[in-house]
Amino acid sequence: MATYLLPWPPSSPDMNPIEALWRLIKRRIANRHPCPRTMPDLYTAIHEKWHRLTSEKISNLTTSVPERVHDLILSSGSHTSW
C-alpha cells in the first residue's frame, strides 16, 4: 500500500477550529489569578474554562472555516489574519 503525503508548508497556519478554542482557553487560563501551579490545578482550570465556552463562540469558529480556507488559498498557504 502506497503512502501519499500532501505538501504542507511549514508557515501554513492550522485551520482546525479546535486550535482556536485551545488558544482561547490558554489565554483565559494565563489571565487567571492565581495562575495554576500544579497539574491538578491546571486540569481544574482547563475543565472550568472548557465548560464556560458558549455554543455561540464554538459556532462562530466553525462557521468561519470557509473564510479561513479562502484566506489561506489567497495567501498561497502562507500566514493569514487568523
NUDO-712630 format. One line per 10 residues: number of its first residue (from 0); for each residue x, y, z of C-alpha. Coordinates in nm, 4 decimals. Layout:
! residues N
NUM> X:Y:Z  ...
//
This chain:
! residues 82
0> 0.0000:0.0000:0.0000  0.1476:0.3342:-0.1044  0.1510:0.6320:0.1290  0.0910:0.9752:-0.0157  0.1834:1.2923:0.1657  0.0285:1.6221:0.0747  0.2551:1.9267:0.0763  0.2112:2.1239:0.3954  0.4083:2.4472:0.4031  0.5857:2.4977:0.7355
10> 0.4473:2.8501:0.7654  0.0882:2.7464:0.6993  -0.1470:2.8212:0.9912  -0.3551:2.5410:1.1320  -0.7087:2.5780:1.0002  -0.8646:2.3447:1.2560  -1.1191:2.5372:1.4719  -1.0228:2.3344:1.7799  -0.6815:2.5037:1.7743  -0.8527:2.8420:1.8059
20> -1.0547:2.7098:2.1003  -0.7381:2.5865:2.2733  -0.5708:2.9253:2.2168  -0.8720:3.0936:2.3736  -0.8641:2.8593:2.6739  -0.4865:2.9078:2.7157  -0.5297:3.2853:2.7092  -0.8079:3.2704:2.9671  -0.6013:3.0470:3.1945  -0.2962:3.2729:3.1579
30> -0.5101:3.5648:3.2764  -0.6425:3.3688:3.5725  -0.5368:3.4792:3.9203  -0.3866:3.2896:4.0803  -0.2302:3.1073:3.7878  -0.2468:2.7242:3.8173  0.0812:2.5929:3.9621  0.0135:2.2201:3.9878  -0.1180:1.9634:3.7408  -0.4440:1.9178:3.9359
40> -0.4932:2.2970:3.9402  -0.4250:2.3146:3.5666  -0.6692:2.0308:3.4991  -0.9354:2.2090:3.7041  -0.8724:2.5384:3.5220  -0.8920:2.3745:3.1778  -1.2084:2.1900:3.2729  -1.3659:2.5071:3.4096  -1.2757:2.7204:3.1063  -1.3840:2.4490:2.8610
50> -1.7286:2.4268:3.0194  -1.7667:2.8045:3.0110  -1.7301:2.8159:2.6325  -2.0566:2.9260:2.4790  -2.2211:2.7492:2.1892  -2.2114:3.0861:2.0109  -1.8297:3.1028:2.0393  -1.7935:2.7464:1.9092  -2.0388:2.8156:1.6268  -1.8509:3.1315:1.5253
60> -1.5264:2.9362:1.4980  -1.6760:2.6522:1.2961  -1.8734:2.8750:1.0598  -1.5575:3.0779:0.9900  -1.3793:2.7753:0.8374  -1.4769:2.8542:0.4741  -1.3470:3.2101:0.5160  -1.0272:3.0794:0.6767  -0.9692:2.8374:0.3887  -1.0398:3.1114:0.1342
70> -0.7840:3.3403:0.3016  -0.5324:3.0553:0.3128  -0.5761:2.9928:-0.0610  -0.5378:3.3647:-0.1372  -0.2162:3.3729:0.0669  -0.0821:3.0653:-0.1192  -0.0548:2.8719:0.2066  0.1288:3.1448:0.3924  0.0200:3.3326:0.7026  -0.3312:3.4703:0.7289
80> -0.5025:3.7060:0.9701  -0.6447:3.4084:1.1566
//
